[in-house]
Amino acid sequence: MAKKRKCSLQVPSDDGKRTLYGTAAQLHYIAENGGWDAFMEKTASDAAKLAVKHAFREMDKAKFKVTSNKKRKSS
């Protein structure tokens, strides 16, 4: 019976002959994508874009009531 890996994160190694799992996969992926600073910048940027997209989608759902431009008379 094959040993089942606990971590679902997998990346191919540089030589392509092995598959890296878990923390090794994470470190390899970050290194391949410009290092920690570039990885964090991209992650933060993606999160901000997603949050803004969600906020605008929620705003589009709002039902606004059209009112006339007449001003109220003050008493």
BAPADREN-807469 format. One record per residue: residue in three letters; x, y, z of N, C-alpha, C, O, CB in turn; residue number from 1. Coordinates in steps of 0.05 Angstrom, whole numbers, plus 5000, padded with zeros to 4 digits. Glycine has a CB too. Layout:
<gumis>
+--------+------+------+------+-------+-------+-------+------+------+------+------+------+------+-------+-------+-------+-----+
| residu | n.xx | n.yy | n.zz | ca.xx | ca.yy | ca.zz | c.xx | c.yy | c.zz | o.xx | o.yy | o.zz | cb.xx | cb.yy | cb.zz | num |
+--------+------+------+------+-------+-------+-------+------+------+------+------+------+------+-------+-------+-------+-----+
|    ALA |    X |    Y |    Z |     X |     Y |     Z |    X |    Y |    Z |    X |    Y |    Z |     X |     Y |     Z | NUM |
...
+--------+------+------+------+-------+-------+-------+------+------+------+------+------+------+-------+-------+-------+-----+
</gumis>
This chain:
<gumis>
+--------+------+------+------+-------+-------+-------+------+------+------+------+------+------+-------+-------+-------+-----+
| residu | n.xx | n.yy | n.zz | ca.xx | ca.yy | ca.zz | c.xx | c.yy | c.zz | o.xx | o.yy | o.zz | cb.xx | cb.yy | cb.zz | num |
+--------+------+------+------+-------+-------+-------+------+------+------+------+------+------+-------+-------+-------+-----+
|    MET | 5017 | 4977 | 5000 |  5000 |  5000 |  5000 | 5018 | 5025 | 5000 | 5037 | 5027 | 5015 |  4981 |  5000 |  5024 |   1 |
|    ALA | 5011 | 5044 | 4983 |  5027 |  5069 |  4980 | 5023 | 5087 | 5004 | 5001 | 5089 | 5015 |  5021 |  5083 |  4954 |   2 |
|    LYS | 5044 | 5100 | 5012 |  5042 |  5119 |  5035 | 5028 | 5144 | 5025 | 5036 | 5156 | 5005 |  5070 |  5125 |  5046 |   3 |
|    LYS | 5007 | 5152 | 5039 |  4993 |  5176 |  5032 | 5005 | 5200 | 5046 | 5010 | 5200 | 5070 |  4963 |  5173 |  5039 |   4 |
|    ARG | 5011 | 5221 | 5030 |  5022 |  5245 |  5041 | 5001 | 5261 | 5056 | 4978 | 5263 | 5046 |  5035 |  5262 |  5019 |   5 |
|    LYS | 5008 | 5273 | 5078 |  4989 |  5289 |  5094 | 4985 | 5317 | 5081 | 4963 | 5328 | 5084 |  4998 |  5292 |  5122 |   6 |
|    CYS | 5005 | 5327 | 5068 |  5003 |  5354 |  5056 | 4996 | 5353 | 5027 | 5007 | 5337 | 5012 |  5030 |  5369 |  5060 |   7 |
|    SER | 4977 | 5370 | 5019 |  4968 |  5370 |  4991 | 4985 | 5388 | 4974 | 4983 | 5387 | 4949 |  4939 |  5378 |  4989 |   8 |
|    LEU | 5003 | 5405 | 4986 |  5019 |  5423 |  4971 | 5042 | 5407 | 4958 | 5058 | 5394 | 4972 |  5031 |  5445 |  4989 |   9 |
|    GLN | 5044 | 5409 | 4932 |  5065 |  5395 |  4917 | 5076 | 5412 | 4895 | 5060 | 5426 | 4881 |  5053 |  5368 |  4905 |  10 |
|    VAL | 5102 | 5412 | 4890 |  5114 |  5425 |  4867 | 5136 | 5407 | 4856 | 5148 | 5392 | 4872 |  5126 |  5453 |  4875 |  11 |
|    PRO | 5141 | 5408 | 4830 |  5163 |  5392 |  4820 | 5190 | 5404 | 4827 | 5192 | 5429 | 4830 |  5161 |  5389 |  4789 |  12 |
|    SER | 5210 | 5388 | 4831 |  5237 |  5398 |  4837 | 5249 | 5410 | 4812 | 5238 | 5408 | 4790 |  5255 |  5375 |  4849 |  13 |
|    ASP | 5273 | 5423 | 4815 |  5286 |  5435 |  4792 | 5292 | 5416 | 4770 | 5289 | 5422 | 4746 |  5311 |  5448 |  4801 |  14 |
|    ASP | 5300 | 5392 | 4777 |  5307 |  5372 |  4757 | 5282 | 5358 | 4745 | 5284 | 5344 | 4725 |  5326 |  5351 |  4768 |  15 |
|    GLY | 5259 | 5362 | 4758 |  5234 |  5350 |  4748 | 5231 | 5321 | 4754 | 5211 | 5309 | 4746 |  5232 |  5355 |  4719 |  16 |
|    LYS | 5250 | 5309 | 4767 |  5249 |  5280 |  4772 | 5235 | 5274 | 4799 | 5226 | 5252 | 4803 |  5277 |  5268 |  4772 |  17 |
|    ARG | 5234 | 5294 | 4816 |  5222 |  5289 |  4843 | 5200 | 5309 | 4847 | 5199 | 5330 | 4834 |  5243 |  5292 |  4865 |  18 |
|    THR | 5183 | 5303 | 4866 |  5162 |  5321 |  4874 | 5167 | 5329 | 4903 | 5172 | 5312 | 4920 |  5134 |  5309 |  4871 |  19 |
|    LEU | 5166 | 5355 | 4908 |  5171 |  5365 |  4935 | 5144 | 5369 | 4949 | 5124 | 5377 | 4936 |  5187 |  5392 |  4935 |  20 |
|    TYR | 5143 | 5364 | 4974 |  5118 |  5366 |  4990 | 5122 | 5384 | 5014 | 5144 | 5388 | 5023 |  5109 |  5338 |  4999 |  21 |
|    GLY | 5100 | 5395 | 5024 |  5099 |  5410 |  5049 | 5117 | 5434 | 5049 | 5117 | 5450 | 5030 |  5108 |  5392 |  5071 |  22 |
|    THR | 5132 | 5438 | 5070 |  5149 |  5461 |  5074 | 5170 | 5464 | 5052 | 5176 | 5486 | 5043 |  5163 |  5461 |  5101 |  23 |
|    ALA | 5181 | 5442 | 5044 |  5201 |  5443 |  5022 | 5188 | 5453 | 4996 | 5200 | 5469 | 4982 |  5213 |  5414 |  5017 |  24 |
|    ALA | 5163 | 5445 | 4991 |  5149 |  5455 |  4967 | 5144 | 5484 | 4970 | 5146 | 5499 | 4950 |  5122 |  5439 |  4964 |  25 |
|    GLN | 5136 | 5493 | 4993 |  5130 |  5521 |  4998 | 5155 | 5539 | 4994 | 5154 | 5559 | 4980 |  5119 |  5525 |  5026 |  26 |
|    LEU | 5177 | 5531 | 5006 |  5202 |  5546 |  5003 | 5212 | 5546 | 4974 | 5221 | 5567 | 4965 |  5223 |  5534 |  5021 |  27 |
|    HIS | 5209 | 5524 | 4960 |  5217 |  5522 |  4932 | 5200 | 5541 | 4915 | 5211 | 5555 | 4898 |  5215 |  5493 |  4922 |  28 |
|    TYR | 5174 | 5540 | 4919 |  5156 |  5557 |  4904 | 5162 | 5587 | 4908 | 5162 | 5602 | 4889 |  5126 |  5551 |  4912 |  29 |
|    ILE | 5166 | 5595 | 4933 |  5172 |  5623 |  4939 | 5199 | 5631 | 4926 | 5200 | 5653 | 4915 |  5174 |  5627 |  4970 |  30 |
|    ALA | 5219 | 5614 | 4927 |  5245 |  5620 |  4915 | 5242 | 5623 | 4885 | 5254 | 5640 | 4873 |  5265 |  5598 |  4922 |  31 |
|    GLU | 5226 | 5605 | 4873 |  5222 |  5606 |  4844 | 5207 | 5631 | 4834 | 5209 | 5638 | 4811 |  5208 |  5581 |  4835 |  32 |
|    ASN | 5192 | 5643 | 4852 |  5176 |  5666 |  4845 | 5186 | 5692 | 4857 | 5170 | 5710 | 4864 |  5147 |  5662 |  4855 |  33 |
|    GLY | 5212 | 5695 | 4858 |  5224 |  5720 |  4865 | 5231 | 5725 | 4894 | 5240 | 5746 | 4902 |  5207 |  5742 |  4857 |  34 |
|    GLY | 5228 | 5705 | 4911 |  5235 |  5708 |  4939 | 5212 | 5717 | 4957 | 5189 | 5721 | 4947 |  5258 |  5727 |  4942 |  35 |
|    TRP | 5217 | 5719 | 4982 |  5196 |  5725 |  5002 | 5183 | 5752 | 4997 | 5158 | 5753 | 4998 |  5208 |  5724 |  5030 |  36 |
|    ASP | 5199 | 5773 | 4993 |  5187 |  5799 |  4989 | 5168 | 5801 | 4965 | 5146 | 5811 | 4967 |  5209 |  5821 |  4986 |  37 |
|    ALA | 5176 | 5790 | 4943 |  5159 |  5789 |  4919 | 5135 | 5772 | 4923 | 5113 | 5779 | 4914 |  5175 |  5779 |  4895 |  38 |
|    PHE | 5138 | 5750 | 4937 |  5115 |  5732 |  4943 | 5095 | 5747 | 4960 | 5071 | 5746 | 4955 |  5124 |  5707 |  4957 |  39 |
|    MET | 5104 | 5760 | 4982 |  5086 |  5775 |  5000 | 5073 | 5798 | 4986 | 5049 | 5804 | 4990 |  5101 |  5784 |  5024 |  40 |
|    GLU | 5088 | 5812 | 4969 |  5076 |  5835 |  4954 | 5054 | 5825 | 4935 | 5033 | 5838 | 4934 |  5098 |  5849 |  4937 |  41 |
|    LYS | 5059 | 5804 | 4921 |  5038 |  5793 |  4903 | 5014 | 5783 | 4919 | 4991 | 5787 | 4911 |  5050 |  5770 |  4886 |  42 |
|    THR | 5019 | 5769 | 4942 |  4997 |  5759 |  4958 | 4980 | 5782 | 4969 | 4955 | 5781 | 4968 |  5008 |  5743 |  4982 |  43 |
|    ALA | 4993 | 5803 | 4979 |  4978 |  5826 |  4989 | 4963 | 5840 | 4967 | 4940 | 5849 | 4971 |  4997 |  5846 |  5003 |  44 |
|    SER | 4975 | 5843 | 4944 |  4962 |  5856 |  4921 | 4937 | 5840 | 4912 | 4916 | 5851 | 4907 |  4981 |  5859 |  4898 |  45 |
|    ASP | 4940 | 5814 | 4910 |  4918 |  5797 |  4902 | 4895 | 5798 | 4923 | 4872 | 5799 | 4915 |  4927 |  5768 |  4899 |  46 |
|    ALA | 4902 | 5799 | 4948 |  4882 |  5800 |  4969 | 4867 | 5827 | 4968 | 4843 | 5828 | 4971 |  4895 |  5797 |  4997 |  47 |
|    ALA | 4882 | 5849 | 4963 |  4869 |  5875 |  4961 | 4850 | 5877 | 4937 | 4828 | 5887 | 4939 |  4890 |  5897 |  4959 |  48 |
|    LYS | 4859 | 5866 | 4915 |  4842 |  5866 |  4890 | 4817 | 5850 | 4895 | 4795 | 5858 | 4887 |  4858 |  5854 |  4866 |  49 |
|    LEU | 4819 | 5828 | 4908 |  4796 |  5811 |  4914 | 4777 | 5825 | 4933 | 4753 | 5824 | 4929 |  4805 |  5784 |  4926 |  50 |
|    ALA | 4788 | 5839 | 4953 |  4771 |  5853 |  4972 | 4756 | 5876 | 4958 | 4732 | 5880 | 4964 |  4788 |  5864 |  4995 |  51 |
|    VAL | 4769 | 5891 | 4941 |  4756 |  5913 |  4927 | 4735 | 5903 | 4908 | 4714 | 5914 | 4906 |  4777 |  5930 |  4912 |  52 |
|    LYS | 4742 | 5881 | 4894 |  4722 |  5869 |  4875 | 4697 | 5860 | 4891 | 4675 | 5865 | 4881 |  4735 |  5845 |  4861 |  53 |
|    HIS | 4701 | 5848 | 4914 |  4679 |  5839 |  4930 | 4662 | 5863 | 4940 | 4637 | 5862 | 4939 |  4689 |  5822 |  4954 |  54 |
|    ALA | 4676 | 5884 | 4949 |  4662 |  5908 |  4959 | 4645 | 5920 | 4937 | 4622 | 5928 | 4942 |  4682 |  5928 |  4970 |  55 |
|    PHE | 4656 | 5923 | 4913 |  4640 |  5934 |  4891 | 4617 | 5916 | 4882 | 4596 | 5926 | 4875 |  4658 |  5940 |  4867 |  56 |
|    ARG | 4621 | 5890 | 4884 |  4600 |  5872 |  4878 | 4577 | 5875 | 4898 | 4553 | 5874 | 4890 |  4610 |  5843 |  4877 |  57 |
|    GLU | 4584 | 5878 | 4923 |  4563 |  5882 |  4944 | 4549 | 5909 | 4940 | 4525 | 5911 | 4944 |  4576 |  5881 |  4972 |  58 |
|    MET | 4564 | 5930 | 4932 |  4552 |  5956 |  4927 | 4533 | 5955 | 4903 | 4512 | 5968 | 4903 |  4574 |  5977 |  4922 |  59 |
|    ASP | 4539 | 5939 | 4883 |  4522 |  5936 |  4860 | 4496 | 5923 | 4867 | 4475 | 5927 | 4854 |  4536 |  5920 |  4838 |  60 |
|    LYS | 4496 | 5907 | 4888 |  4471 |  5893 |  4897 | 4452 | 5912 | 4910 | 4428 | 5907 | 4911 |  4478 |  5870 |  4916 |  61 |
|    ALA | 4462 | 5934 | 4921 |  4445 |  5952 |  4936 | 4423 | 5964 | 4918 | 4428 | 5970 | 4895 |  4462 |  5975 |  4949 |  62 |
|    LYS | 4400 | 5967 | 4929 |  4377 |  5979 |  4915 | 4375 | 6008 | 4924 | 4368 | 6013 | 4947 |  4351 |  5963 |  4920 |  63 |
|    PHE | 4379 | 6026 | 4906 |  4377 |  6054 |  4912 | 4350 | 6064 | 4902 | 4340 | 6057 | 4881 |  4400 |  6070 |  4900 |  64 |
|    LYS | 4338 | 6082 | 4918 |  4312 |  6092 |  4912 | 4315 | 6120 | 4899 | 4329 | 6137 | 4910 |  4294 |  6094 |  4938 |  65 |
|    VAL | 4303 | 6124 | 4876 |  4305 |  6149 |  4862 | 4285 | 6168 | 4874 | 4261 | 6161 | 4876 |  4301 |  6145 |  4831 |  66 |
|    THR | 4294 | 6192 | 4881 |  4275 |  6212 |  4892 | 4276 | 6236 | 4874 | 4294 | 6240 | 4858 |  4282 |  6219 |  4921 |  67 |
|    SER | 4255 | 6253 | 4877 |  4254 |  6277 |  4860 | 4274 | 6298 | 4871 | 4283 | 6296 | 4893 |  4225 |  6289 |  4860 |  68 |
|    ASN | 4280 | 6317 | 4854 |  4299 |  6337 |  4862 | 4286 | 6361 | 4877 | 4300 | 6380 | 4883 |  4313 |  6348 |  4837 |  69 |
|    LYS | 4261 | 6359 | 4883 |  4247 |  6380 |  4897 | 4258 | 6383 | 4925 | 4262 | 6362 | 4939 |  4217 |  6376 |  4897 |  70 |
|    LYS | 4262 | 6407 | 4933 |  4272 |  6412 |  4961 | 4248 | 6413 | 4979 | 4226 | 6422 | 4972 |  4289 |  6437 |  4963 |  71 |
|    ARG | 4251 | 6405 | 5004 |  4230 |  6406 |  5024 | 4228 | 6435 | 5033 | 4248 | 6450 | 5035 |  4236 |  6387 |  5048 |  72 |
|    LYS | 4205 | 6443 | 5040 |  4201 |  6469 |  5051 | 4207 | 6468 | 5081 | 4198 | 6449 | 5095 |  4172 |  6480 |  5046 |  73 |
|    SER | 4222 | 6487 | 5091 |  4228 |  6488 |  5119 | 4205 | 6501 | 5134 | 4192 | 6519 | 5124 |  4254 |  6504 |  5125 |  74 |
|    SER | 4198 | 6491 | 5158 |  4176 |  6502 |  5174 | 4186 | 6523 | 5192 | 4170 | 6535 | 5207 |  4163 |  6480 |  5190 |  75 |
+--------+------+------+------+-------+-------+-------+------+------+------+------+------+------+-------+-------+-------+-----+
</gumis>
